[in-house]
Amino acid sequence: MKKKILFFSLIILVSLTSVSCKKISNKNENKEVILASFTVLADMIKNITKDDFIVSSITKPGVEVHGYQPTPSDLVKASKAFVFVDNGFGFELWAEKFVSNLKVKRITIAEELDPIFISEDFYKGKPNPHAWISPKRGMIYVDILVESLSELRPSKRELFEKNGKVYKEKLSKLDKEFSLFISNLDKDKRYLVTCEGAFSYLTNDYGLEEAYLWPVNAESQITPKRMLRTISLVKDKNVPSVFCESTVSNESQLIVANETGAIFGGYLFVDSLSDDTGPANTYIKMLEHNLNLIKKGLL
């Protein structure tokens, strides 16, 4: 008798689970898909659209985006989207070819941004793509996304604007806190030394001096000239900490630290969020992690 009761209980449980999954599936089937090129953009969009759309990223957490090679499964995923959102400024080297195979709308953030240009080597005169690293620019990203998505889906404008306002308030708080920190920091301590030159917008917006081992992670190779230049600057300016990005090796930066007496201040997140177990699994958390690490390293 007990076995029969258990058997029927299991049948009921499986049936309820099946119905529940079906409801969830049907609910999602009615939602439109927004596809972003990388995880940071996808998280921004999720905060603006909330549960009214399915938002996903082509690249996964922890992946270096510059030289990513889309897969056939990426194309399948993209074919279900009504819009593809990318950063531009040459960040996604694969984007043009990728989009040429799709029949989707496209939003390119860089078309509405004022760039900071790279000043050296092969990349001289090309725009630095990493504008989202600065909270000030992050708020501009939100405005661009709200307006661009509203133009595509006018019936959702009020929702996008409401969510965007709340999201920008969080970014504004980070902006004010970091601005206050820098204003109270001695001018001779305002040096940010990283592996990649990805922090130009942050240093420009908050009055820091930027130094790096290579301009763009698509290259990510250190030359003797760059190494000597960085070591000299860290020594001359008595820079207390140097940093590297989470998607590249810190080997070269550790050499700088050993040669100068600076400490390695840790990994900053730039091109990708962390997975859910990491310290930067959302854009807000990424900024908090980066800014807190920089604050600690500059003191």
Summary of the structure (lengths in Angstrom):
residues: 299
radius of gyration: 22.4
end to end distance: 72.0
largest distance: 84.0
contacts: 938
relative contact order: 0.11
helix: 55%
strand: 15%
